[in-house]
Structures are given as C-alpha cells and as structure tokens.
Amino acid sequence: MLSARQQSILTELLEQRGFVPVDRFQSEYGLSARTVRHDLLQIEDWLAGYDIGIERNRKHGIALIVDEDGREKLERLLRERPDHLDAERRSRWLAKRLLESSKLRTDEVQEELKISKSTLLSDLAEVTRLLGGKDLKLAREGGWIRVLGDERKKRSAYLELLRLEITDENVLRVVLGDREDRMGGTNLWNPWFSPKDAQFLFDIVRMLERKLNVEFTDAGYSALVLHLLMAVERLKNNHRIQMDPELFGEVSGAEEFRVVRQLALPEMERYFQLEVPLEEAGYITQHILGAQKAQDAKAEQSVYVQLAKRIVMEVEQELHRPLQRTEQVVHGLSVHLKPAMYRAKFGLQSANPLLPQLEQENASLLDVTQEVVNRVLKEHGVCFDRDEIGYISLHLSSGLSHAVSAVRKRVAIVCSSGLGSSAILQRRLESMFPVLEIAGRFAYKELKQLPFEQIDAILSTIEIQLPLPVQVIKVSPLLSPEDESSIGRLLGVSPLGRPMEADTLQRVGEIVRIVERHADVRNRNRLLEDLIHLLQGGSVSGHKGLQRLTELLPAGSILTGQTAEGWEEAVRLGSRLLRERGIIGLQYEEKLFQMIGEQKHHFVIGEGIAFPHASPQDGVWGTGFSLVTLAEPVPLGPSGQPVWLLVTLAAADKTSHLTALSTLLDVFGDAAFMEFLRRADDADAVWDRLKAKEGETLDAEN
C-alpha cells in the first residue's frame, strides 16, 4: 500500500515520460536522500505486482519501464482507486468527485475509499467546511449526496481543487479538452468552458509570449489561461472589478501592459463580442509579470542573480556552514525570484501545500530563510509571506547535505566597569570570532542580572569567584593566542586567522633559492616550513603536529587536464572542490572573483601557477586545498597572466596548513614534478606522487 506522498511521486514519474532526477523529490517534498530511496523502493515493490519496473541511471535519475497499456492501467488505478489517502487529501478528493458528478451514493463512496460510515461522516463534515467558503452547500438524502449552489461557484471551487491535485501541465490539457487527460473518462470542462474559447485564449497567451519575448512557467500558463476564462465569464455577466488606482498607475507603465492593451484586448473584444475594460488589462499584466520565467541571465550581474547570491551568502553566515551545489541553488533561486517578487507586490501569493511538512521538519531553516530573504528584499519594497518563504527554503535546502541548526553561541562580556576593556574585548571578539553572538557587556556588580538562560558562556577580563550556572572564561581584552584556544575549545568555534599572502610564498621561495646557492640544505621542506612559520609571526620551533599536504588535499580535490573557457570557470573549478567538502561557502568564491577582477591580489606566484586564497572572514569553515590543472592556459583576470595550475587554499586558522605549504613550495621548485603535473591525467597518481614527496622529507629528517 502506497502512502499519499508515494502516490504523488509515482504520479510525477508517470507524467514525466522519461527520467526524473532523484534529488528533485528531495527538494520538492523536503525529504532526505534516505527517505526518497525508501519511498522509491516501496513504489518499486508495489509496481512489481502490476509487472511494471523502474530503471535507474546514475546520471539522469529514475524512470518507469511501462508500455502504453500499462501506463493507461496505472493512470486508472491512481485516479479511480487510491490505495491510501490521508484525511485532508481524502476530503479534497471527495469534494472534487462531488463537483464532477450530479450526485454520489454514500455506500459506493465507502466501498471506493475503503472507509467506515463514521469516517465518511467525518470527511463529509470537512467537505461541508471546504465548500461553505465558496457559498456552496452539501445535501444528503436517501443515501445520496450532492452539491447545491451556483454553477459558476462550483466551477471556481473545482478549479481550485484541481490545481491542488494535478500538475499545471495537466490543468492546461484538461482546459483544452485533451482526450487523453480527461478526468474519470469525461471531459468535465466542456459544460462550463468551451474548448474553442479555451484554445483561443491559449493562443492569446502564446502570442503574448512571442511579442514580449518571454517564457511563462507551467503554473503561469495555467493561471493566466484560467484568469482569462474567468474574466470573460465576469464580463459576459456585466460584472466589472475595480483596480486600486495607485497599483493601476504602476502596472500601466509596464511594457507588458502596452502589449496587452494593443494586441490582446482588441482580439478578445472581437472574438467574444464584448468590451474589455482597461482594468482587466491591468490584472492580465499582473498575471504576466508573476507568470514569466526569469531569463537565464548570461550576465552574472543580473539583479536577480545578485539577489540570489546575497541570500545564499547571508544564509550561509546565519547557519555557520556552506551550502553545496551553490551554482544550481543560485540559478534556481534567481529564476524563482523575479515572478515571486511580482506575486508579492501584486498580492498574488498562493498557499504552499508543502508548508506544514516544512514547518515540522525544518522550522529553523524557514526562520533563517524568512529573516534573511525579507532583509535582503526590503530595499525593493517586497516582503514574502511564509508560504513563499517555504518555496525559497526548498531551493536552499537542496544545498544542504543534512539537517542544520541556526543556533548561535551567545556570550556575555564582563569587566570591572562594563565599559573600557569590555568594549576592546567585544571588538576583538567580533573580529576573531564572528560566529559568536555578543549578548551584552556587563559590570561585575551586574552579574546577578545576567540572562543566564540565554547565554552559553561568560568571557571576563577579571577573576570571578562566584558560582554561576554557565561556563566562565578568563581572557585578556586583546585575546592572546592562549585565550583564542580556550574559547575555541570550550565553545566549539574556531578563531579566524590572518590570510596567507601569495607574495609571502614567493619571498620564501626566493630565500630558499638564495640559501641553496651558498649552502647545502639538508632538509629543504623543513627549511621552507620554518621560514613560512617565521614570516607568519611564529617561532621556528614548537609547530609539531601540523597537517601535511595529502591530509588537506585528498585525491577527490584534484582535477587534471580540465578545459575552462575563462578564468572565472577555472577559479570556480577549484572553489567548487572546497565547497563540496564543506570548507568554504559562496562568499569565499565571490571574494576570489572580486579580488581577481579588481586586480587586488598576488595570486600568480610562478610561471603559469596561481594560488587563489582569501581571508578566513570571507566564509571559511575548515582548512583545505584543491588542485586543478588546465589543458590550455587561461589569462587570469584583467592582467592577462596565463595560468595552467591553480592551487586554491582556504585556511580557518593560522598554522595548521604551514607544513602543507612547504611541500607545495618544494613541488613548485621541482622541475621534474611540475612537468609530470602538467601532463598528468590521473588524480590518484598526482596524490601518490605528492605522498612520495612528503616521504622524501621524512627520510631527510631521519
């Protein structure tokens, strides 16, 4: 027996007539990958009973193996005898059947749904409530049930229910009287809407698409056609609606309004032999603006792309972790934003049927999304309701590999006066630990007034002997390295380190070459490591236990022989490898683009070698490297320096990557290794060679 959700997934597979990406179900239903796999296995077992199979393809997704006879049988099963419906869906299904038919027998309904009489009475009470909001009544007599009320209101109620039950593609097919998509074997639209009229209006919508050079979403198509059908019915009955003058003034200045007025309205008046007022042109314009897809802007400066990037970056900061697949997330979000912003502006937002499930499964992500999105869009005069926020959170959740928490660590600052040194400490904390939230600065005498239930720890510049219900960490106002370590260890957060400038690496390499001309170097790699550590402000001893290059650069973060159309694509290849490991967010990649575009960098550290990196403040959640070689060099930014090797670094602290850097410098100075790297076509072979390089260093030390 399939659940309601599994039936919905199966319906989508049936309608697709091809492969469906599995991750679509994750984002569409807000499910984990594991839950989707479970649902698909249940569906596969159920289908086996009808000799229908499922084909899986790692690249394309999943598809049904079914001939036309099996497809027709499956459509009939899903339409006529659902295996399982929850109470809400069962009530909607029953209301729709009642609106389709003149009347129904109660015993036949019980048999069809496999429910008891008491359950039927409960469902009918819900149907009464649903229809009551449409000025329709439910009548029961002699074992029969039927709906009483105006036919136009029945039609309106049916349209709303239908849009909840089937896809927009099928809505259009039903509107147009497509024989293959008639519900229950009867074209239910013809008594209310002439297929000829619907076809005419459909052609009007297609004409508007061509003239405006836009593309409507499936939902936009169906909503616009249905709006036009309803508008014509209103005008036939001499019922005109007024538009707010200010709103009319705004939409009447749009190019879409001009095209509707000059082309669509005259055609509608000629065909239907009635006058179409300008207010209707205004409402049609509203639907057009809310229905069209955002164009896939090739220019990355598209306002909607930039808004999507801002939303992603701020959500990453709020969640304290990077999103995965950010290109897809930004693209999907930017496409969604344009019509969504118009819908919000014109009051066309609709209910999100997935919202209850989203609230139950990840309310914290919804809260973060709502705060960030409405903050970003405030300057555009737009505020999304919770339903629209739910749709946006689905885009964002597609970039999350597992459940997230938006909870931040909160600390209170205490000093002898609550001023002076505490202000210095706060500024230092905000610089070194931006993931911490400062609950406030307090004097020692205010200790008993602290909101202990709202904070995780106290950072104090003075000794506190009182027993308190939270952790107390004694620190210097300037935060010594020991203080940073204590805060990080006790609160589970990492301090930001100073960025490693590429010209420092160049300088170290030059120093080593000078030394090698005048002396025999026993351990070149150790010399490089000590010099890097010294120039970073540390000592030449006491930095044992640092991570080696092959620990920070796994084989999965190495790409060889890649093709890139420009430096942006080349840099994105390297940053994507770090994002996939959860080390950086979109903000870091954007910062690299900015630095290269504005020539505020020293990334080119050798002939053909680029070393992109930015500050930890730019969205770093770990330390790691990626390595990309290009089949053909690309000019890096406006300076045009050709590069074929990009080693991208993200460092969350000051020291853990220093040993790895020394190995890299050793590699860059090894002509034979660089020639191997230029010709390499196997990531594992590159990693093995790097591992061997580290082994040479260990042998030299021993």
N, C-alpha and C positions, 0 to 999 in steps of 0.2 A: 504494500500500500504506500503510495507516494504522499508526501506532505504537500501542503499548498505551495510552499516555496519550490519544491522539486517539480511540481506540475508546471509552475511558471517557467522554470529553467528549461524543462522539456519543450514547452510551447515555443520558447525562443529558438531552441535548436531546430525545431520543426519548421519554423517560419524562415530561418536563415537560408536553407537550401545550400549549405556549404559549411566550411569550418568557422567556428566561433572561438576566439581567444579565451582561454580559461580564466585569465585574470580579469576579463570583463565581468564575470559573475562575482568576483571578489569586490570590485568597485561598485557594481550595480546594486548588490544586496548587502554590502558592508560586511562580508564574510572573510574569515581567514582562509588561507590556501588549503589547510587541512579539512575545514568544513566543506569547502567546494568539492574536494576529492571524495569525501564521504557521500555527498549528495549525488555526484556523478556515478559512483559505484551502485548506490541504491537504484538510480534510474536505469543503469545498465542491467541490473538483475531483473527489474520489472519488465523491461523491454524484451528480455530473453524469452519471456512467456508468450510473446507475440512474434517470435522469430525476427526480431529487429535488433541490429547490432550497433555498436559505437566504434568509430575509427578515431584513433589518437595520433596526432602529429606534433612533434616537439616544436616545430616552427610555427605552424598555423593554428593549432588548438585541437578542437574536438568537433566531430560531425556525426550525423546519423547515417547508418547504412540501411537505406529503405527504398523500395521501389514505389511507384505511384499508387498501387493498390494498398500497400502497407501504410503509405502516407495518409491516404484517404481514411483508412480504418482508424489510424491513430488520431487524426483530427476529430473523427466522430466520437471516439472514446473520451477524449479530453473535453469535448463540447457537451456531450449529452449525459455522461455518467461519471462525474468526478469521483475519484477514489476517496478523497478526503478534502474537506474544506473546513477552515476554522469558522467560528460563529459569525465573524464580520463578513468574510467572503461569502459564506452561505447565504446571509441575508441579502447581500448585493445581488448574488446570483438569482435568488428567488424573486427579488424586485424586478430584475431585468426580464425574467420569464413571464411574470405577470403583465409587464408592459408590452411584451411581444404578443401575448395571446389575449383573446377576449375574456377568457376565464380558465381556471385550472381546478381539477378535482384534488381535494386535500389528501385522499388516500394514495393517489398517483404520485403526488409530491413526496409523501413519506416514503413510498417504495423507491422512488428515483434517488432520493438523498440518503436512504437507509437510516432514517431518524425516527424517534418515537413521537407520539402525539404531543407530549408536553414540550419536547424540543421544537416541534413545528410551531406551537403556540408562542413560544419564546421568540422564535425567528420572525413570526408574523408581527409581533409587537414591535420589533426593531424595524421591520419593513414599514409599518404604520408611521413610525417616527421619521424614517427617511423620506417617505412620500409626503408627510404632513408639511414639511418645509417647502414643498413645491405646490401647495394648495391642492393636493390630491388625496383621496380617501380610499381606504381598503374596505371592501364589503364582503361579508361571509354569510352564505345562506344555502341550506340544503346540501352541505358537503362540497360547495363550490366557493371559490374566492376570485374576486376580480377587482380592478382598479376603477374608481369613478373620478371623473374630472374632465377638464377641457383637453381636447386632443393636442393642442399646441403645448400645453404644460406637460402632457405625457411625453411628447416628443423631446422636449427640453430635458426632462428627467432621464429619459432613456439615453440621450446623448452623453450626459454626464456619467452615467453608469458604464456605458460602453467604453468611454475613454479610460475608465479605470480598469477595464477587463482585457482590452486587446491593444495591440500596438497602433501607433499613428498610421503606419503603412496600411494596416487593415481597415482602419477607420475610413481612409480615402477609398479603398477598394469597395467597401460597403456603400459609401455615399454614391459612388459611381455605378453601383449595381453589378459589380463583378460577380458573375455566376459562381465562380469557384469559392467565393468568400461569403456567401450568404449564410446568415446565422440560422441554424435549425432547418436548413433547406428552403427557407422562404426569404425573399428579399423584403426586409422589414422597412426599408426606406421609401420604397415607391409610393405607399399610401400618403406619406407626408411630404416628401420632396420628389419632384420629378427628376429622374436620372438625366433627362435632357437639360434641365435647369442646372443641375449639379455639374454636368460636363461643361456647360457654357461658363460657369463661374470658375471651374478648374482651369479652363483656357485663359480666363482673365488673369488668374494668378500667375500662370506661366508667362503671359505677356508682360506682366509687371516685373517678373524676374529678369526677363531679357532686356527690357527697357532700362531697368535700374542697374543691370549688370551685377546682380547679387544672387545668392543661392539661399533658399529657405531650408530650414530644418524640417524633418518629417513632422514634428509637432507643430511647427509654424505653418506648414502646408495645410494640415488638417484643421488647425484652429482658425486659419484665415478663411478657408472654404466654408466651414461651419458658421463663422461670423457672417459671411456674406449671405448665406442661405437664410439665417435668422433675420438679418437686416431687411432682406427682400420681403419676408413674411410680415415684418413690422410695418413696412411701407405700404404693402397691399392692404393692410387694415388701418391705414391712416394714423399709425402710431409713430410719432417722431420723438426722438430723445435729444435733450439739450446737452451740449458740452460746456464745461467750465470755460468762460471767455479767456482767462489767462492761459489755460492749457491749449485752447484752440489757437491762440496767438502764437504759441511756441511751435506747435506741430505744423501750422500753416506756412511757416517759413522754411520747412524742410523740402528738399528736392523730391522726396517721396510723395509729399502732398501734391506738388505741382503735377507729377506724372499721373497720380490717381485722378486728379481733377480734369486733366486734359484728355486722358485716354480711357480710364476705367469707367468713370461716371457716365460719359456720353454713350458708351457701349451698353451699360446696364440700363440706362433710360430707354434706349432704342429697343433692346430685347424684351424688357419686362413692361414697356409702355407705362412707365410711372416716373415721377420726378424724384431724384435723389438729392437731398439737401447737402450743403457743404459740410454740415456737422458729421454726416456719415463718412465723407472723405477724411475728416479728422480722425474718426475712430478706425477706419481702414488703415490710415497712416500709422496709428499707434500699433496695430497688429503687425504691420510690415516691419516696423522698427524692432519689435520684440520677437519677430519670427526669423529674421535673416541670420545666417551664419556669419560670424566674423571672418573676414577674408584671411587666408593663411598668409599673413604679412611676411614677405621675404625680408623686409627691412626690420631689423631687430629693435628699431626704435618705435615701432607701433605702440600707441598709447596703451592698448590692452595687453600687449606683451610686457611692457614695463610695469603695469599694474600687477600683472600675474607674478612677475619676478619679485616685486616688493612684498606681495602677500606671502610667497614661498619663503623668502629670506626672513621675514618677521615671524612667521610661524616656526621656522627652524630655531630662531633665537628663543622664542617662548617655550618650545619643547626641549631646548638644550640638546638637540640632536639633529643630524642632517636627514633630509628626505632622500630616497633613492629615485632613480629614473626621472630626474628633475626636468629633462628636456620634454618628456611626454607630459609631465604634470603641468609645466608652464604652458605648453601648447594647448592641451585640453582646457586649461583654466582660461587662457586668453580667448579661445573660441567661445567659451561659455559666457564670459563677462559682458561682451557687448550687448547681446539681446537681453541678458539678465538685468543689466543696468537700465535698459529701456523699460523692461517689465516693471521694475521697481518704481521708476519715475512716473509711469503712467498707471500705476495701480493694477497691473495685470498679473501679479504674482499668484501662483496657484498652490494648492495643497501638495505636499510631498508625501506620498504613501509610505516611503521608507523611513520617515522621521521617527516614529515610535521605536523602531528597531535600532536606529542610530542612537537615539537617546539612551536606550537600555544598554547598548554595547560599548559606546564610547562617548559619553556625555562630556568628558573633559576635553576631547578634541573639538567637539562642537562649540564649547565655551571659548576655547582659544581661537577657533576659526571666526566666531562671531565678533570677538573683541578686535582681532587683527583686521579682518575684512572691512568692518564698518569704520575703523580708524583710518584705514588707507583710503576708503572711498568717500570719507566725509567731505573732503575738498571738492568733490564732484557733485555734492548735494544728493547723494544716494545713501540709503540705509536699507539693507536686506533684512527681511523677516526670517524667522527661524527655519521655515520651510526651504527658502532659497539657500540659507547657510548650510542646510543638510546636503543639498546637491554639491555645493562647493567643497564640503568636507569629504565627499566621496572622491573628488579629484585629488585632494591632499592625501587621503588615506591610501590611495594607490601607490604613494611613495613611501609608505611605512611598512617595514618588514614584520613588525609585531606591535602589540598594543603599547601605547605610550601614556605617559603621565605628564601633566603640565604643572605638577607641584614643584615649587622652587624652594631652596633652602633659605630660611629667613633668620637673620641675626640682629641682635641689638648691640649697640656700641655703648660702653660705659667708661667714663673717666671721672676724675675728681670733681669737675665742674659741669661737664656736659657740653662744654664749648672747646675752643682751642685745639688741644691734642686730639679730641674726638673728631673734629672736622678734618684734620690732617689724615687721620686713620680712615675716615669714610672715603675721602678722595683716593687714597691709596688702594683701598678695597675695590672701589669701583673700577680702578684701572687694572688691578691684578686678578680680581675675581668677579667679572661682570655677571656670572651666573648666580651670585648671591644677591638676595634682596635685603636691603637695609630697612629694618623695622623702625629705626629711630635712634637718636643719640640721647643718652640719659646721664645724669649726675649720680654719684654714689648714693646720695640720700634718696634718690627716686627708685631704688632697687625694688622696693616692695610694690611699686606701682607698675612694674613691667608686665606686659601682656604675655605671660609665660605660655599660655595655651596657643599662642600664635607664633612663637619663635622656636627655632631649633637649637640655638646656642647664644651665648653672650661672649663678645670679644671685648676684653677690658685692658686698659693701659695701666691699671693698678691691681694690687692683690685684693681678692675678695674672699673673705673667710667665712661668710655666711653660708649656711646650707641652702641651696637653691634647686628647683626641680628640673633645671636644664644644665647642659654642659657649659663650663666657663673656661675660656682660653685666654691666658695672659699673653699679650703681644706688645711689641713696640709700635708707636704711632707710624713709623716708617716701614714696618713689616720687614724684618730680617729674613734671610733665606730659611732659617730655622722656624720662624713664625709661619711662613708660607707652607712649609712642610707639615707643620702641626695642623693648620687649618685644612689643608688638602686631605690629610689622613683621617681626621676626626669627622669631617663633614662630607667626605667623598667627592670633593671637587678638585680641579687642577688649576694651578696658577698659570697665567699667561706668561710666555717667555718673550724675550726680545727677538725680533726677526733676524735670521742669519742672512746678511747681505752677500750677494754673489761676488762683489768685489773683494770681500774678505777671503773667499776661497781662491780667487785669482792671486791675491797677495801671498797667501800661504804657499801656493804652488810655485810662485816666483822665488820665495825664500828658500824652499827646499832645493830648487834647481841651483841656486847660488851656493848653498851648502855643499851640494854634491860635486860642484866644480872644484872645491877646495878641500874636501874631506871624504873619507869613506863612511857611508851611512850604514850602520849595522842593521837597523830596522826602519825602513822608510815609512811604513804605515804607522808605526808608533810615533815617529817624528811628526808626521802630518797631524795625528790625533792630538799630540801635546801642543803643537802650535795653534791649532784651531781652538782648543780649550783655553789657552793663554790669551788669545786675542778676543775671546768671548768674556774675558774678565775673571776667569777661574785660575786655579793653580795648576802646575804641571804634574801634580800628584793627587791622589785621592779621588780619581774618577773611574774606579773599577766598576765592573758590573753594567757598563753601558751596552746598549743593544747593537748587534752587528748588522751589517747591511742586509744580509739574507734573511734576518728576522723582521726587518722593516720593509723589505721588498720581496714579497713572495712571488713565485712564478706566475701566479694569476694576475699580477700587476705589471707584467711585462708584455708589450706588444712589439712585434718586429715587422719590418717591411711594409708599414702602413702607407696608404695613399691619402693625402689631405689636399683639399682644394685651396686652402689658405691657412694662415697662422692661427685663426680662430678655431678651425676644425682640429688642427694639430694640438693646440693647448687643451681643447675640450677632451681629446682622447686621453690625455694624461690625467686631467682632473676627474674625469668620469671613473677611472680606475680607483681613485681615492674615495670618491663618493660611494661607490659600490661597497667599500669596506667600512663605511660609516665614519670615516676620518674627517671629512670636510662636508660643508653644505654648499648651496648655490652661491651664497655670499662670497665665498673664497674664490670661486671660479670667476664671478663678476669682477672681483678686485683684480685678479690677474689680467683680465681683458682691459680694465681701466688703466692699469699701470703700463701695459704694453702700448695701448692706443695713445696715451698721453706721453709716452717715452720717459716715464718716471721709474726707470728700472735699470739694473745692470745684470740682466739675465744671461747675456751671452758671455760665457766665461772661457771660451776657447773656440777655435775654428770649427764652425758647424755645431757647437754644443750650447744648448740653452738650459738654464737652471731656474725655471719659474718657481717662485715661492712668495708668500705674503706673510703678514703679521698674524699671530695667533688670535688677535682680536677680530679677525675677519671670518669667523666661523670655523674654528678648528676644534675637533672633539677627540683627537688622538694624534699619534705621530706615525708617519709612514712615507714611503717613496713610491713613485711609479716611474717606469722607464718605457719610452716609446722611440723606436727608430722609424725613419721615413724612407721609402724607396727613392723619392726625389726630394731634395731640399726645398723648403719654403722660406720666403723672406719674412722675418719676424717684425711685424708692425711697420710703422712709417719709416724707421731707419733702414729697413730692407736687408738686414744682415741675414744671409742664408743659413738655416739650421737643418740638420738631419737627425739630431739626437736631442730629445727633451727628457730631462730627469726632473720631475716635479716633486717638491718637498712640502709637507705640512708638519709643523712641529708644535706640539702642545706644551713643551717645557724647554728649558734652556740647554740641557746637556745630553738627554738620552740618545740623540742621533749623532753625536760627535764622532764616535768610532766608525759609524756608517759613512760619514762624510770623508773621513780619512781614507777609507777603502775606495770611495769614488774618485778622490783626487789621485790615488795611486793608479786606478784604472785609466783615468784621462791622460796620465803621463806615460802609459804603456802603449807604444805604437802598435805592437802585435795584437794586443787585446782590442784596441779601437778598430783595427782592420777586421778582426773577427766579428766585432759587434756590428759593423756596417753591413757585413754580408750575411749575418745570422738570420735564420728563418724559423727558429725553434726557441720558444720562451724557456722551456726546461733546460735546453743546452746553455742558454745565457746564464740562467740561475746557477747551474752546476759550475760554470766557469768562474762566476763570482764567489761561489763557495770555496773553490780551489784557491782563489786569490786570497781569501781570508785564511785558508790553511797555511799558505806561504808565510803570512805574518806570524801565525802561532809558532811555526817551525823556527822562524828567526828569533822569536822571544825565548824559545827553549834552547 
